[in-house]
C-alpha cells in the first residue's frame, strides 16, 4: 500500500527554494529534493505549488525530469502556477523540446499572462516553433499590448513559416486582426529588404522592426535614394515622404 506523505508546510518549502536557488544543495540530496518538489506540485495551496515550480526550474538535475514535471504544472488549476511553468520552460537551453506541444496549447489559455509567457517561451525554439504560428497569429490582436509584442517577436523568430500562417489567417480574419496582420507583414517585409548582407556591419537601429521608419503609401513611388534619405531622418519627429 502506497504511503501518502503529508503536505509540505509553506515555511519549509520556502527554505527549500532558497537552498536550491541561493545556497545550493549537495549532489547527494538533489534526488530527494526533486521528489519533494514533484510531490509539492500536488499541494493544496497554489502558493506552495508555485514555489515548487520556481525551485524545479533551478534544480541542478538533468533537464528531462524537470521538463516533465513543469509540463504537468502547465495544467495546474492556478494561472500563476501555469504562468511560472511556461516561463521556466522558456529558460531551458537547449530548448525544452518535449514541452513544445503543451506550450502551443497554452497559447489558448484563458489567462492572458499564461498566453504571453507561453509565447515568450516558444521564441526559444526559433523556426522549429512553426506549428505554433497559427495560434500566435491570434495573439497579435490580443487586448494586452505586452502579449501582442511578445507574440509578434516570436513570429519573427519563426520566420517564413510565420508569414505563410499570417497570409492564410488573413483570408478569414476579422477587421482588427486583418489590420494587425497587414502591419506585421509590412514591417517584416521592410526588415527583410533592409537587412545588411552577411558580414556587413551597420547600425542595428535601422534594421529593428521596433523602430522602423513610416511605410510609404502604396500609391506613391519612392526611389531608392529617397527611401535611403528618409531612413536616415527617422529621428525627425515629422519625416516627410516625397
LUMBA-402764 format. One record per atom (N, C-alpha, C): residue number from 1; atom name; residue in three letters; z, y, x. Coordinates in pm, whole numbers. Example, Ala and Ser with C-alpha at 12.3 -4.5 7.8 and 13.67 -1.06 7.14 Angstrom:
<pts>
1, N, ALA, 780, -569, 1319
1, CA, ALA, 780, -450, 1230
1, C, ALA, 780, -330, 1320
2, N, SER, 708, -225, 1285
2, CA, SER, 714, -106, 1367
2, C, SER, 787, 3, 1290
</pts>
This chain:
<pts>
1, N, UNK, 0, -119, 85
1, CA, UNK, 0, 0, 0
1, C, UNK, 0, 125, 89
2, N, UNK, -90, 219, 59
2, CA, UNK, -103, 338, 143
2, C, UNK, 14, 433, 122
3, N, UNK, 68, 481, 231
3, CA, UNK, 178, 577, 225
3, C, UNK, 123, 718, 216
4, N, UNK, 170, 793, 117
4, CA, UNK, 123, 930, 97
4, C, UNK, 222, 1025, 161
5, N, UNK, 177, 1101, 258
5, CA, UNK, 264, 1196, 327
5, C, UNK, 292, 1315, 237
6, N, UNK, 412, 1372, 246
6, CA, UNK, 441, 1491, 167
6, C, UNK, 359, 1609, 217
7, N, UNK, 331, 1706, 129
7, CA, UNK, 254, 1824, 171
7, C, UNK, 323, 1898, 285
8, N, UNK, 243, 1944, 379
8, CA, UNK, 296, 2018, 493
8, C, UNK, 344, 2156, 448
9, N, UNK, 468, 2194, 480
9, CA, UNK, 516, 2327, 441
9, C, UNK, 430, 2436, 504
10, N, UNK, 405, 2546, 433
10, CA, UNK, 322, 2654, 486
10, C, UNK, 369, 2706, 621
11, N, UNK, 500, 2715, 642
11, CA, UNK, 551, 2767, 769
11, C, UNK, 510, 2676, 886
12, N, UNK, 515, 2546, 864
12, CA, UNK, 474, 2454, 970
12, C, UNK, 324, 2462, 994
13, N, UNK, 248, 2481, 887
13, CA, UNK, 103, 2495, 903
13, C, UNK, 71, 2619, 986
14, N, UNK, 141, 2729, 961
14, CA, UNK, 119, 2850, 1039
14, C, UNK, 147, 2825, 1187
15, N, UNK, 253, 2751, 1216
15, CA, UNK, 287, 2721, 1355
15, C, UNK, 180, 2634, 1419
16, N, UNK, 127, 2540, 1343
16, CA, UNK, 22, 2453, 1396
16, C, UNK, -105, 2533, 1424
17, N, UNK, -139, 2622, 1333
17, CA, UNK, -258, 2706, 1353
17, C, UNK, -242, 2793, 1477
18, N, UNK, -125, 2853, 1494
18, CA, UNK, -100, 2935, 1613
18, C, UNK, -110, 2851, 1740
19, N, UNK, -60, 2728, 1733
19, CA, UNK, -66, 2641, 1850
19, C, UNK, -210, 2610, 1887
20, N, UNK, -292, 2583, 1786
20, CA, UNK, -433, 2549, 1811
20, C, UNK, -510, 2668, 1864
21, N, UNK, -491, 2785, 1803
21, CA, UNK, -575, 2900, 1830
21, C, UNK, -527, 2985, 1947
22, N, UNK, -397, 2986, 1972
22, CA, UNK, -343, 3078, 2073
22, C, UNK, -287, 3002, 2194
23, N, UNK, -199, 2909, 2168
23, CA, UNK, -127, 2845, 2278
23, C, UNK, -197, 2720, 2330
24, N, UNK, -274, 2654, 2244
24, CA, UNK, -335, 2529, 2282
24, C, UNK, -239, 2413, 2263
25, N, UNK, -294, 2292, 2248
25, CA, UNK, -210, 2174, 2232
25, C, UNK, -256, 2069, 2333
26, N, UNK, -165, 1984, 2377
26, CA, UNK, -201, 1880, 2475
26, C, UNK, -310, 1788, 2420
27, N, UNK, -393, 1739, 2509
27, CA, UNK, -501, 1649, 2468
27, C, UNK, -448, 1528, 2392
28, N, UNK, -331, 1481, 2430
28, CA, UNK, -274, 1362, 2367
28, C, UNK, -237, 1386, 2221
29, N, UNK, -226, 1513, 2180
29, CA, UNK, -184, 1544, 2044
29, C, UNK, -299, 1594, 1956
30, N, UNK, -419, 1604, 2013
30, CA, UNK, -532, 1656, 1936
30, C, UNK, -565, 1567, 1818
31, N, UNK, -566, 1436, 1840
31, CA, UNK, -597, 1343, 1732
31, C, UNK, -498, 1353, 1618
32, N, UNK, -370, 1362, 1651
32, CA, UNK, -267, 1376, 1548
32, C, UNK, -283, 1508, 1473
33, N, UNK, -312, 1615, 1547
33, CA, UNK, -332, 1745, 1483
33, C, UNK, -450, 1740, 1386
34, N, UNK, -556, 1671, 1426
34, CA, UNK, -673, 1661, 1339
34, C, UNK, -636, 1590, 1209
35, N, UNK, -562, 1481, 1218
35, CA, UNK, -522, 1408, 1097
35, C, UNK, -436, 1495, 1006
36, N, UNK, -346, 1572, 1065
36, CA, UNK, -260, 1661, 986
36, C, UNK, -344, 1766, 915
37, N, UNK, -440, 1823, 986
37, CA, UNK, -523, 1929, 928
37, C, UNK, -614, 1875, 818
38, N, UNK, -670, 1758, 839
38, CA, UNK, -754, 1698, 734
38, C, UNK, -670, 1671, 610
39, N, UNK, -550, 1619, 630
39, CA, UNK, -461, 1596, 516
39, C, UNK, -427, 1727, 447
40, N, UNK, -411, 1833, 525
40, CA, UNK, -376, 1964, 468
40, C, UNK, -488, 2022, 382
41, N, UNK, -610, 1974, 398
41, CA, UNK, -720, 2021, 313
41, C, UNK, -702, 1980, 168
42, N, UNK, -604, 1890, 142
42, CA, UNK, -573, 1850, 4
42, C, UNK, -441, 1910, -42
43, N, UNK, -389, 2005, 34
43, CA, UNK, -261, 2068, -2
43, C, UNK, -275, 2144, -133
44, N, UNK, -172, 2144, -218
44, CA, UNK, -183, 2216, -346
44, C, UNK, -197, 2367, -333
45, N, UNK, -155, 2424, -220
45, CA, UNK, -165, 2568, -201
45, C, UNK, -296, 2602, -129
46, N, UNK, -377, 2688, -191
46, CA, UNK, -505, 2727, -130
46, C, UNK, -483, 2795, 5
47, N, UNK, -373, 2869, 18
47, CA, UNK, -344, 2939, 142
47, C, UNK, -331, 2840, 258
48, N, UNK, -266, 2728, 233
48, CA, UNK, -249, 2626, 337
48, C, UNK, -383, 2560, 369
49, N, UNK, -463, 2535, 267
49, CA, UNK, -595, 2475, 290
49, C, UNK, -682, 2569, 373
50, N, UNK, -670, 2698, 347
50, CA, UNK, -746, 2796, 425
50, C, UNK, -703, 2796, 571
51, N, UNK, -573, 2788, 595
51, CA, UNK, -522, 2780, 732
51, C, UNK, -574, 2655, 801
52, N, UNK, -582, 2546, 728
52, CA, UNK, -632, 2421, 786
52, C, UNK, -776, 2436, 831
53, N, UNK, -857, 2506, 752
53, CA, UNK, -996, 2530, 789
53, C, UNK, -1004, 2613, 916
54, N, UNK, -922, 2717, 924
54, CA, UNK, -921, 2803, 1042
54, C, UNK, -888, 2722, 1168
55, N, UNK, -788, 2636, 1158
55, CA, UNK, -748, 2557, 1274
55, C, UNK, -852, 2451, 1309
56, N, UNK, -912, 2388, 1209
56, CA, UNK, -1014, 2287, 1235
56, C, UNK, -1133, 2346, 1310
57, N, UNK, -1164, 2470, 1279
57, CA, UNK, -1277, 2534, 1346
57, C, UNK, -1254, 2551, 1495
58, N, UNK, -1127, 2561, 1536
58, CA, UNK, -1094, 2587, 1677
58, C, UNK, -1039, 2466, 1750
59, N, UNK, -1015, 2358, 1680
59, CA, UNK, -953, 2241, 1742
59, C, UNK, -1043, 2185, 1853
60, N, UNK, -989, 2159, 1972
60, CA, UNK, -1070, 2106, 2083
60, C, UNK, -1102, 1958, 2064
61, N, UNK, -1189, 1931, 1968
61, CA, UNK, -1226, 1795, 1932
61, C, UNK, -1376, 1791, 1910
62, N, UNK, -1437, 1674, 1924
62, CA, UNK, -1580, 1660, 1901
62, C, UNK, -1624, 1722, 1770
63, N, UNK, -1742, 1783, 1771
63, CA, UNK, -1786, 1860, 1655
63, C, UNK, -1812, 1774, 1532
64, N, UNK, -1855, 1650, 1547
64, CA, UNK, -1896, 1570, 1431
64, C, UNK, -1782, 1551, 1332
65, N, UNK, -1662, 1520, 1380
65, CA, UNK, -1549, 1502, 1290
65, C, UNK, -1510, 1633, 1223
66, N, UNK, -1509, 1740, 1299
66, CA, UNK, -1470, 1869, 1242
66, C, UNK, -1572, 1918, 1140
67, N, UNK, -1701, 1897, 1170
67, CA, UNK, -1805, 1940, 1076
67, C, UNK, -1791, 1865, 945
68, N, UNK, -1766, 1734, 952
68, CA, UNK, -1750, 1656, 829
68, C, UNK, -1634, 1708, 744
69, N, UNK, -1524, 1744, 809
69, CA, UNK, -1409, 1797, 735
69, C, UNK, -1440, 1933, 675
70, N, UNK, -1510, 2017, 749
70, CA, UNK, -1543, 2151, 699
70, C, UNK, -1646, 2145, 586
71, N, UNK, -1735, 2047, 591
71, CA, UNK, -1831, 2030, 481
71, C, UNK, -1756, 1996, 352
72, N, UNK, -1653, 1913, 362
72, CA, UNK, -1572, 1883, 243
72, C, UNK, -1503, 2009, 192
73, N, UNK, -1460, 2094, 285
73, CA, UNK, -1394, 2218, 245
73, C, UNK, -1488, 2313, 173
74, N, UNK, -1619, 2298, 195
74, CA, UNK, -1717, 2381, 123
74, C, UNK, -1716, 2353, -27
75, N, UNK, -1652, 2244, -68
75, CA, UNK, -1645, 2209, -209
75, C, UNK, -1507, 2236, -269
76, N, UNK, -1425, 2309, -196
76, CA, UNK, -1289, 2340, -242
76, C, UNK, -1292, 2424, -369
77, N, UNK, -1186, 2416, -448
77, CA, UNK, -1176, 2496, -570
77, C, UNK, -1160, 2645, -539
78, N, UNK, -1104, 2677, -423
78, CA, UNK, -1078, 2816, -386
78, C, UNK, -1198, 2877, -315
79, N, UNK, -1241, 2993, -363
79, CA, UNK, -1353, 3062, -298
79, C, UNK, -1317, 3103, -156
80, N, UNK, -1192, 3138, -132
80, CA, UNK, -1151, 3178, 3
80, C, UNK, -1164, 3062, 101
81, N, UNK, -1129, 2943, 55
81, CA, UNK, -1143, 2825, 142
81, C, UNK, -1290, 2795, 167
82, N, UNK, -1371, 2803, 63
82, CA, UNK, -1514, 2777, 79
82, C, UNK, -1577, 2878, 174
83, N, UNK, -1537, 3004, 161
83, CA, UNK, -1592, 3108, 248
83, C, UNK, -1552, 3083, 393
84, N, UNK, -1426, 3048, 415
84, CA, UNK, -1380, 3018, 551
84, C, UNK, -1458, 2901, 610
85, N, UNK, -1483, 2801, 529
85, CA, UNK, -1556, 2684, 577
85, C, UNK, -1699, 2720, 614
86, N, UNK, -1764, 2800, 531
86, CA, UNK, -1902, 2842, 561
86, C, UNK, -1906, 2922, 690
87, N, UNK, -1811, 3013, 705
87, CA, UNK, -1807, 3096, 825
87, C, UNK, -1782, 3011, 949
88, N, UNK, -1691, 2914, 938
88, CA, UNK, -1661, 2827, 1051
88, C, UNK, -1782, 2743, 1091
89, N, UNK, -1855, 2694, 992
89, CA, UNK, -1973, 2612, 1022
89, C, UNK, -2082, 2694, 1091
90, N, UNK, -2083, 2823, 1067
90, CA, UNK, -2180, 2908, 1133
90, C, UNK, -2147, 2938, 1278
91, N, UNK, -2027, 2902, 1321
91, CA, UNK, -1985, 2932, 1458
91, C, UNK, -2011, 2817, 1556
92, N, UNK, -2060, 2705, 1506
92, CA, UNK, -2083, 2591, 1595
92, C, UNK, -2207, 2615, 1681
93, N, UNK, -2198, 2574, 1806
93, CA, UNK, -2310, 2585, 1899
93, C, UNK, -2313, 2459, 1986
94, N, UNK, -2414, 2372, 1969
94, CA, UNK, -2532, 2390, 1883
94, C, UNK, -2496, 2390, 1735
95, N, UNK, -2593, 2429, 1651
95, CA, UNK, -2565, 2443, 1507
95, C, UNK, -2512, 2315, 1443
96, N, UNK, -2443, 2334, 1332
96, CA, UNK, -2384, 2221, 1259
96, C, UNK, -2490, 2158, 1169
97, N, UNK, -2582, 2082, 1231
97, CA, UNK, -2695, 2026, 1156
97, C, UNK, -2654, 1947, 1032
98, N, UNK, -2550, 1860, 1039
98, CA, UNK, -2515, 1782, 920
98, C, UNK, -2471, 1868, 801
99, N, UNK, -2437, 1994, 827
99, CA, UNK, -2387, 2081, 721
99, C, UNK, -2497, 2162, 654
100, N, UNK, -2620, 2156, 704
100, CA, UNK, -2722, 2247, 654
100, C, UNK, -2746, 2231, 504
101, N, UNK, -2751, 2108, 455
101, CA, UNK, -2775, 2086, 313
101, C, UNK, -2667, 2149, 226
102, N, UNK, -2541, 2134, 265
102, CA, UNK, -2431, 2192, 188
102, C, UNK, -2430, 2344, 200
103, N, UNK, -2468, 2397, 315
103, CA, UNK, -2476, 2542, 329
103, C, UNK, -2586, 2599, 240
104, N, UNK, -2696, 2528, 227
104, CA, UNK, -2803, 2573, 137
104, C, UNK, -2752, 2572, -7
105, N, UNK, -2678, 2467, -44
105, CA, UNK, -2620, 2462, -179
105, C, UNK, -2523, 2578, -201
106, N, UNK, -2450, 2616, -95
106, CA, UNK, -2353, 2725, -106
106, C, UNK, -2419, 2861, -129
107, N, UNK, -2549, 2872, -103
107, CA, UNK, -2620, 2997, -132
107, C, UNK, -2623, 3026, -282
108, N, UNK, -2592, 2926, -364
108, CA, UNK, -2589, 2944, -510
108, C, UNK, -2445, 2943, -562
109, N, UNK, -2349, 2960, -473
109, CA, UNK, -2209, 2961, -513
109, C, UNK, -2181, 3074, -611
110, N, UNK, -2085, 3053, -700
110, CA, UNK, -2052, 3156, -799
110, C, UNK, -1986, 3277, -733
111, N, UNK, -1930, 3259, -614
111, CA, UNK, -1862, 3368, -545
111, C, UNK, -1956, 3434, -444
112, N, UNK, -1967, 3565, -451
112, CA, UNK, -2059, 3637, -364
112, C, UNK, -2026, 3626, -217
113, N, UNK, -1897, 3625, -182
113, CA, UNK, -1860, 3617, -41
113, C, UNK, -1898, 3481, 19
114, N, UNK, -1893, 3377, -63
114, CA, UNK, -1934, 3245, -15
114, C, UNK, -2085, 3243, 9
115, N, UNK, -2160, 3301, -84
115, CA, UNK, -2306, 3309, -67
115, C, UNK, -2341, 3384, 61
116, N, UNK, -2272, 3494, 85
116, CA, UNK, -2301, 3577, 202
116, C, UNK, -2271, 3502, 332
117, N, UNK, -2156, 3437, 340
117, CA, UNK, -2121, 3369, 464
117, C, UNK, -2203, 3243, 485
118, N, UNK, -2247, 3179, 377
118, CA, UNK, -2337, 3065, 391
118, C, UNK, -2471, 3111, 446
119, N, UNK, -2519, 3225, 398
119, CA, UNK, -2645, 3280, 450
119, C, UNK, -2631, 3315, 598
120, N, UNK, -2518, 3371, 635
120, CA, UNK, -2495, 3404, 775
120, C, UNK, -2488, 3281, 862
121, N, UNK, -2425, 3174, 812
121, CA, UNK, -2417, 3050, 889
121, C, UNK, -2555, 2990, 912
122, N, UNK, -2642, 3000, 813
122, CA, UNK, -2776, 2942, 825
122, C, UNK, -2862, 3017, 926
123, N, UNK, -2826, 3140, 957
123, CA, UNK, -2903, 3215, 1057
123, C, UNK, -2900, 3145, 1192
124, N, UNK, -2792, 3072, 1218
124, CA, UNK, -2779, 2999, 1345
124, C, UNK, -2888, 2893, 1361
125, N, UNK, -2943, 2844, 1250
125, CA, UNK, -3041, 2735, 1255
125, C, UNK, -3182, 2784, 1286
126, N, UNK, -3205, 2915, 1275
126, CA, UNK, -3337, 2969, 1306
126, C, UNK, -3446, 2911, 1218
127, N, UNK, -3565, 2887, 1272
127, CA, UNK, -3678, 2837, 1191
127, C, UNK, -3650, 2704, 1122
128, N, UNK, -3555, 2625, 1174
128, CA, UNK, -3525, 2496, 1112
128, C, UNK, -3450, 2511, 980
129, N, UNK, -3409, 2633, 947
129, CA, UNK, -3346, 2658, 817
129, C, UNK, -3450, 2688, 710
130, N, UNK, -3577, 2657, 736
130, CA, UNK, -3684, 2685, 640
130, C, UNK, -3655, 2631, 500
131, N, UNK, -3592, 2512, 483
131, CA, UNK, -3562, 2466, 348
131, C, UNK, -3472, 2561, 269
132, N, UNK, -3400, 2649, 339
132, CA, UNK, -3311, 2744, 271
132, C, UNK, -3385, 2867, 221
133, N, UNK, -3509, 2887, 264
133, CA, UNK, -3580, 3011, 234
133, C, UNK, -3588, 3043, 85
134, N, UNK, -3624, 2948, -3
134, CA, UNK, -3632, 2982, -146
134, C, UNK, -3500, 3034, -203
135, N, UNK, -3388, 2976, -162
135, CA, UNK, -3258, 3023, -210
135, C, UNK, -3221, 3157, -149
136, N, UNK, -3261, 3180, -25
136, CA, UNK, -3233, 3309, 40
136, C, UNK, -3312, 3421, -25
137, N, UNK, -3431, 3391, -74
137, CA, UNK, -3514, 3494, -137
137, C, UNK, -3438, 3560, -251
138, N, UNK, -3371, 3481, -333
138, CA, UNK, -3297, 3538, -446
138, C, UNK, -3187, 3633, -400
139, N, UNK, -3133, 3610, -281
139, CA, UNK, -3021, 3691, -234
139, C, UNK, -3063, 3828, -183
140, N, UNK, -3192, 3850, -158
140, CA, UNK, -3230, 3984, -111
140, C, UNK, -3228, 4085, -225
141, N, UNK, -3203, 4037, -348
141, CA, UNK, -3181, 4128, -461
141, C, UNK, -3038, 4116, -512
142, N, UNK, -2949, 4061, -430
142, CA, UNK, -2808, 4046, -469
142, C, UNK, -2745, 4184, -489
143, N, UNK, -2653, 4197, -586
143, CA, UNK, -2587, 4327, -607
143, C, UNK, -2511, 4378, -486
144, N, UNK, -2464, 4288, -401
144, CA, UNK, -2386, 4329, -283
144, C, UNK, -2478, 4362, -167
145, N, UNK, -2464, 4482, -112
145, CA, UNK, -2551, 4527, -4
145, C, UNK, -2537, 4439, 120
146, N, UNK, -2415, 4396, 151
146, CA, UNK, -2395, 4313, 270
146, C, UNK, -2464, 4178, 255
147, N, UNK, -2458, 4123, 135
147, CA, UNK, -2526, 3995, 111
147, C, UNK, -2676, 4012, 128
148, N, UNK, -2731, 4120, 76
148, CA, UNK, -2875, 4145, 92
148, C, UNK, -2912, 4155, 240
149, N, UNK, -2829, 4225, 317
149, CA, UNK, -2859, 4244, 459
149, C, UNK, -2855, 4112, 535
150, N, UNK, -2754, 4030, 507
150, CA, UNK, -2740, 3902, 576
150, C, UNK, -2855, 3809, 538
151, N, UNK, -2888, 3803, 410
151, CA, UNK, -2998, 3717, 365
151, C, UNK, -3129, 3760, 429
152, N, UNK, -3151, 3891, 437
152, CA, UNK, -3274, 3942, 497
152, C, UNK, -3282, 3904, 645
153, N, UNK, -3170, 3917, 715
153, CA, UNK, -3167, 3882, 858
153, C, UNK, -3193, 3733, 878
154, N, UNK, -3138, 3650, 791
154, CA, UNK, -3159, 3505, 804
154, C, UNK, -3304, 3470, 775
155, N, UNK, -3365, 3535, 678
155, CA, UNK, -3507, 3512, 652
155, C, UNK, -3591, 3550, 773
156, N, UNK, -3555, 3660, 839
156, CA, UNK, -3629, 3699, 961
156, C, UNK, -3615, 3593, 1069
157, N, UNK, -3498, 3534, 1079
157, CA, UNK, -3477, 3431, 1182
157, C, UNK, -3557, 3305, 1151
158, N, UNK, -3587, 3281, 1024
158, CA, UNK, -3668, 3165, 986
158, C, UNK, -3814, 3187, 1023
159, N, UNK, -3862, 3309, 1005
159, CA, UNK, -3998, 3341, 1048
159, C, UNK, -4105, 3313, 945
160, N, UNK, -4222, 3263, 987
160, CA, UNK, -4337, 3246, 897
160, C, UNK, -4308, 3164, 772
161, N, UNK, -4223, 3064, 781
161, CA, UNK, -4192, 2984, 663
161, C, UNK, -4124, 3069, 556
162, N, UNK, -4048, 3170, 598
162, CA, UNK, -3985, 3260, 502
162, C, UNK, -4089, 3346, 433
163, N, UNK, -4192, 3387, 506
163, CA, UNK, -4299, 3467, 446
163, C, UNK, -4367, 3388, 335
164, N, UNK, -4394, 3261, 360
164, CA, UNK, -4456, 3176, 258
164, C, UNK, -4368, 3166, 134
165, N, UNK, -4237, 3145, 154
165, CA, UNK, -4145, 3134, 41
165, C, UNK, -4139, 3264, -38
166, N, UNK, -4140, 3377, 31
166, CA, UNK, -4136, 3507, -36
166, C, UNK, -4264, 3530, -116
167, N, UNK, -4376, 3496, -60
167, CA, UNK, -4503, 3516, -131
167, C, UNK, -4510, 3429, -256
168, N, UNK, -4459, 3307, -247
168, CA, UNK, -4459, 3219, -364
168, C, UNK, -4361, 3270, -470
169, N, UNK, -4243, 3314, -426
169, CA, UNK, -4143, 3364, -521
169, C, UNK, -4191, 3490, -591
170, N, UNK, -4270, 3569, -523
170, CA, UNK, -4317, 3695, -580
170, C, UNK, -4400, 3673, -707
171, N, UNK, -4467, 3560, -716
171, CA, UNK, -4554, 3533, -831
171, C, UNK, -4476, 3526, -961
172, N, UNK, -4348, 3488, -952
172, CA, UNK, -4268, 3470, -1074
172, C, UNK, -4142, 3555, -1074
173, N, UNK, -4132, 3650, -983
173, CA, UNK, -4010, 3730, -969
173, C, UNK, -4004, 3842, -1072
174, N, UNK, -3881, 3880, -1109
174, CA, UNK, -3863, 3997, -1194
174, C, UNK, -3890, 4123, -1112
175, N, UNK, -3897, 4236, -1179
175, CA, UNK, -3943, 4359, -1115
175, C, UNK, -3859, 4398, -993
176, N, UNK, -3726, 4390, -1006
176, CA, UNK, -3641, 4432, -894
176, C, UNK, -3659, 4341, -773
177, N, UNK, -3662, 4210, -798
177, CA, UNK, -3680, 4117, -687
177, C, UNK, -3818, 4132, -625
178, N, UNK, -3918, 4154, -709
178, CA, UNK, -4053, 4172, -656
178, C, UNK, -4060, 4293, -564
179, N, UNK, -3991, 4401, -601
179, CA, UNK, -3988, 4521, -517
179, C, UNK, -3919, 4492, -384
180, N, UNK, -3809, 4415, -388
180, CA, UNK, -3738, 4379, -265
180, C, UNK, -3827, 4292, -176
181, N, UNK, -3899, 4200, -238
181, CA, UNK, -3988, 4113, -161
181, C, UNK, -4097, 4195, -94
182, N, UNK, -4156, 4288, -169
182, CA, UNK, -4262, 4372, -111
182, C, UNK, -4209, 4453, 7
183, N, UNK, -4088, 4507, -8
183, CA, UNK, -4028, 4585, 101
183, C, UNK, -4006, 4496, 224
184, N, UNK, -3952, 4376, 201
184, CA, UNK, -3925, 4285, 313
184, C, UNK, -4055, 4247, 383
185, N, UNK, -4157, 4212, 307
185, CA, UNK, -4284, 4170, 367
185, C, UNK, -4349, 4284, 446
186, N, UNK, -4338, 4406, 394
186, CA, UNK, -4395, 4521, 465
186, C, UNK, -4324, 4544, 597
187, N, UNK, -4193, 4538, 595
187, CA, UNK, -4116, 4559, 718
187, C, UNK, -4141, 4446, 818
188, N, UNK, -4149, 4325, 768
188, CA, UNK, -4173, 4211, 858
188, C, UNK, -4311, 4223, 922
189, N, UNK, -4412, 4260, 843
189, CA, UNK, -4547, 4274, 897
189, C, UNK, -4552, 4382, 1003
190, N, UNK, -4485, 4494, 979
190, CA, UNK, -4486, 4603, 1076
190, C, UNK, -4411, 4563, 1203
191, N, UNK, -4300, 4490, 1185
191, CA, UNK, -4224, 4445, 1302
191, C, UNK, -4308, 4351, 1389
192, N, UNK, -4382, 4261, 1324
192, CA, UNK, -4468, 4169, 1399
192, C, UNK, -4579, 4246, 1470
193, N, UNK, -4638, 4343, 1398
193, CA, UNK, -4751, 4418, 1455
193, C, UNK, -4709, 4503, 1574
194, N, UNK, -4585, 4547, 1578
194, CA, UNK, -4540, 4636, 1685
194, C, UNK, -4453, 4567, 1789
195, N, UNK, -4439, 4435, 1780
195, CA, UNK, -4360, 4363, 1879
195, C, UNK, -4434, 4363, 2013
196, N, UNK, -4369, 4402, 2121
196, CA, UNK, -4437, 4407, 2251
196, C, UNK, -4474, 4267, 2299
197, N, UNK, -4579, 4255, 2379
197, CA, UNK, -4619, 4126, 2434
197, C, UNK, -4508, 4066, 2519
198, N, UNK, -4505, 3932, 2534
198, CA, UNK, -4402, 3869, 2617
198, C, UNK, -4402, 3926, 2759
199, N, UNK, -4284, 3956, 2808
199, CA, UNK, -4272, 4007, 2944
199, C, UNK, -4279, 4158, 2953
200, N, UNK, -4318, 4225, 2845
200, CA, UNK, -4325, 4371, 2848
200, C, UNK, -4194, 4428, 2797
201, N, UNK, -4137, 4520, 2872
201, CA, UNK, -4008, 4578, 2836
201, C, UNK, -4030, 4714, 2772
202, N, UNK, -3976, 4729, 2650
202, CA, UNK, -3983, 4857, 2581
202, C, UNK, -3850, 4883, 2511
203, N, UNK, -3839, 5000, 2456
203, CA, UNK, -3716, 5035, 2383
203, C, UNK, -3707, 4952, 2257
204, N, UNK, -3596, 4879, 2241
204, CA, UNK, -3581, 4792, 2124
204, C, UNK, -3573, 4870, 1995
205, N, UNK, -3534, 4997, 2000
205, CA, UNK, -3516, 5074, 1878
205, C, UNK, -3645, 5085, 1798
206, N, UNK, -3759, 5081, 1866
206, CA, UNK, -3885, 5094, 1795
206, C, UNK, -3926, 4966, 1724
207, N, UNK, -3859, 4854, 1758
207, CA, UNK, -3900, 4727, 1704
207, C, UNK, -3796, 4665, 1612
208, N, UNK, -3687, 4731, 1591
208, CA, UNK, -3585, 4680, 1500
208, C, UNK, -3629, 4704, 1356
209, N, UNK, -3620, 4601, 1273
209, CA, UNK, -3658, 4617, 1133
209, C, UNK, -3556, 4701, 1056
210, N, UNK, -3444, 4733, 1119
210, CA, UNK, -3345, 4816, 1052
210, C, UNK, -3371, 4965, 1074
211, N, UNK, -3457, 5001, 1169
211, CA, UNK, -3484, 5142, 1196
211, C, UNK, -3634, 5167, 1198
212, N, UNK, -3705, 5100, 1111
212, CA, UNK, -3849, 5116, 1108
212, C, UNK, -3888, 5253, 1057
213, N, UNK, -3997, 5310, 1107
213, CA, UNK, -4047, 5436, 1052
213, C, UNK, -4099, 5414, 911
214, N, UNK, -4110, 5520, 831
214, CA, UNK, -4161, 5505, 695
214, C, UNK, -4300, 5444, 696
215, N, UNK, -4323, 5354, 600
215, CA, UNK, -4454, 5291, 591
215, C, UNK, -4555, 5387, 531
216, N, UNK, -4679, 5393, 585
216, CA, UNK, -4780, 5481, 528
216, C, UNK, -4826, 5431, 392
217, N, UNK, -4868, 5523, 308
217, CA, UNK, -4923, 5486, 178
217, C, UNK, -5050, 5407, 199
218, N, UNK, -5071, 5298, 119
218, CA, UNK, -5192, 5219, 137
218, C, UNK, -5319, 5295, 105
219, N, UNK, -5307, 5413, 42
219, CA, UNK, -5426, 5491, 8
219, C, UNK, -5469, 5581, 121
220, N, UNK, -5390, 5587, 229
220, CA, UNK, -5424, 5672, 342
220, C, UNK, -5465, 5586, 460
221, N, UNK, -5557, 5635, 537
221, CA, UNK, -5597, 5566, 659
221, C, UNK, -5530, 5635, 777
222, N, UNK, -5457, 5558, 856
222, CA, UNK, -5383, 5614, 968
222, C, UNK, -5440, 5556, 1096
223, N, UNK, -5480, 5643, 1186
223, CA, UNK, -5538, 5599, 1313
223, C, UNK, -5428, 5546, 1403
224, N, UNK, -5463, 5461, 1502
224, CA, UNK, -5360, 5412, 1595
224, C, UNK, -5289, 5525, 1667
225, N, UNK, -5363, 5634, 1700
225, CA, UNK, -5299, 5745, 1770
225, C, UNK, -5195, 5811, 1681
226, N, UNK, -5229, 5832, 1553
226, CA, UNK, -5135, 5895, 1461
226, C, UNK, -5014, 5805, 1438
227, N, UNK, -5038, 5675, 1422
227, CA, UNK, -4927, 5582, 1400
227, C, UNK, -4831, 5584, 1518
228, N, UNK, -4886, 5588, 1640
228, CA, UNK, -4801, 5592, 1759
228, C, UNK, -4720, 5720, 1763
229, N, UNK, -4785, 5833, 1727
229, CA, UNK, -4716, 5962, 1727
229, C, UNK, -4603, 5960, 1625
230, N, UNK, -4626, 5905, 1505
230, CA, UNK, -4523, 5902, 1402
230, C, UNK, -4407, 5814, 1443
231, N, UNK, -4437, 5702, 1509
231, CA, UNK, -4330, 5613, 1552
231, C, UNK, -4238, 5682, 1650
232, N, UNK, -4296, 5766, 1736
232, CA, UNK, -4214, 5836, 1836
232, C, UNK, -4136, 5951, 1777
233, N, UNK, -4167, 5988, 1652
233, CA, UNK, -4099, 6101, 1590
233, C, UNK, -4001, 6058, 1482
234, N, UNK, -3959, 5932, 1483
234, CA, UNK, -3870, 5883, 1378
234, C, UNK, -3735, 5951, 1380
235, N, UNK, -3700, 6017, 1491
235, CA, UNK, -3573, 6090, 1493
235, C, UNK, -3579, 6214, 1406
236, N, UNK, -3699, 6262, 1375
236, CA, UNK, -3716, 6378, 1289
236, C, UNK, -3673, 6340, 1148
237, N, UNK, -3579, 6413, 1084
237, CA, UNK, -3532, 6374, 951
237, C, UNK, -3641, 6379, 846
238, N, UNK, -3750, 6449, 869
238, CA, UNK, -3855, 6456, 767
238, C, UNK, -3991, 6440, 831
239, N, UNK, -4020, 6319, 889
239, CA, UNK, -4150, 6299, 953
239, C, UNK, -4262, 6303, 850
240, N, UNK, -4377, 6347, 892
240, CA, UNK, -4491, 6353, 802
240, C, UNK, -4600, 6264, 854
241, N, UNK, -4673, 6203, 762
241, CA, UNK, -4785, 6117, 795
241, C, UNK, -4912, 6186, 755
242, N, UNK, -5010, 6189, 843
242, CA, UNK, -5136, 6252, 810
242, C, UNK, -5242, 6148, 785
</pts>
